[in-house]
Amino acid sequence: MKILVTGANGQVGSELLQADLINKYNAQVIGCDRALLDITNIDNIKAMLNQEKPDVVINAAAYTAVDKAEEEIDLAFTINEKGSENLAIICNELAIPLLHISTDYVFDGAKNSAYDENDAPNPTGIYGKSKLAGEQAIIKNHPMHYILRVAWVFGEHGNNFVKTMLRIGKDREQLNVVADQKGAPTYAKDIGETLLKLAVQINEETNDWGIYHYSGATPTSWHGFAQTIFEKAVKTNILANKPKVLPITSKEYPTPAERPLNSILNCDKITQTFNIEQSNWQLGLNNVLQAWKK
Ligand SMILES: NC(=O)c1ccc[n+]([C@@H]2O[C@H](COP(=O)([O-])OP(=O)(O)OC[C@H]3O[C@@H](n4cnc5c(N)ncnc54)[C@H](OP(=O)(O)O)[C@@H]3O)[C@@H](O)[C@H]2O)c1
């Protein structure tokens, strides 16, 4: 199966190009970074898909700067809404299934339990609004789609919370981390593998298109995640001492974009439909720490 990946330099996109995953799923993956394929340019998309003729497109490209989006509103919507729409229109024209990644930030976080795919989105910030608009553009323009909503992504490639904590933890004895936002970290490589599993099972009879939630199996808070990162960093000799992690509230750490207090995704649908287990983020974290040491 020939799979074309957009946003191939991103945290998730780069996982889709790892040789072990590609070999495991016997896929041929064409990775396109922004310079090669800009999803805001519909002619660029059309030319690339006509040239490569992939069996599936995975869109890992996105505008992901959650706080900056509050100022760069047009840019966030141009990439996340219009870019997704462009891909959906051309993929529909060429009858190529489209796999797309979305976010827990489409929800407002007010629910008391995990969000499932039937819960009504209600994003509070520009990033979440632009991602929801992207989902809607795909649903409207292309029936053959999987939209995978993920949360709290971390991995070996790109910037993420784990790397920030390791950098800060090196120089500090004590730090404050938000404890009232709940969610489940998701290992980027597990997202890559899930997308490849979804891609390779597609056939002419596939009729289970739609939205799926996928995240780590054991929810925590950013504070809990930081504690685990530091405990493991000490055990693996990355840090000599574990910094003291003080729990604070979101109100005590104001950000331009409001974050959902509850980001926990119910992932039963993807498990029941495709037998895909949730990400074991603790194992993923071990891998990231090993890579950090090198
Ligand atoms: N990170 C998280 O915690 C998180 C949580 C929930 C959902 N998600 C979703 O997961 C997906 C992957 O996120 P990620 O963490 O891998 O993001 P990322 O590391 O920021 O990667 C996004 C990639 O998209 C590229 N890109 C931006 N605009 C583009 C355009 N117009 N055309 C083509 N490529 C473009 C970027 O290229 P440049 O390097 O040139 O900017 C970057 O390589 C996104 O859909 C995101 O919304 C992420």
The ligand as an ORCA input file, in Angstrom:
! r2SCAN-3c Opt
* xyz 0 1
  N       0.880     18.057     19.931
  C      -0.185     17.735     20.652
  O      -0.136     17.670     21.892
  C      -1.481     17.405     19.969
  C      -2.601     17.133     20.766
  C      -3.799     16.805     20.131
  C      -3.863     16.762     18.751
  N      -2.763     17.056     18.004
  C      -2.878     16.988     16.546
  O      -1.982     16.006     16.078
  C      -1.539     16.334     14.760
  C      -0.025     16.258     14.691
  O       0.498     17.174     15.638
  P       2.040     17.291     15.932
  O       2.226     17.389     17.382
  O       2.767     16.247     15.133
  O       2.304     18.737     15.289
  P       3.668     19.412     14.818
  O       4.825     18.714     15.413
  O       3.477     20.875     15.041
  O       3.682     19.101     13.260
  C       2.829     19.732     12.370
  C       3.523     19.758     11.031
  O       2.645     20.382     10.096
  C       3.442     21.174      9.239
  N       2.654     22.207      8.579
  C       2.182     23.358      9.093
  N       1.529     24.051      8.152
  C       1.584     23.317      7.021
  C       1.098     23.501      5.706
  N       0.425     24.610      5.342
  N       1.324     22.528      4.787
  C       2.026     21.427      5.120
  N       2.535     21.201      6.339
  C       2.304     22.140      7.276
  C       4.514     21.750     10.128
  O       5.584     22.158      9.316
  P       6.654     23.233      9.802
  O       7.617     22.427     10.618
  O       7.216     23.750      8.528
  O       5.907     24.256     10.598
  C       4.832     20.567     11.030
  O       5.874     19.775     10.485
  C      -2.117     17.716     14.465
  O      -3.272     17.559     13.688
  C      -2.484     18.264     15.826
  O      -3.542     19.176     15.744
  C      -1.570     17.368     18.582
*
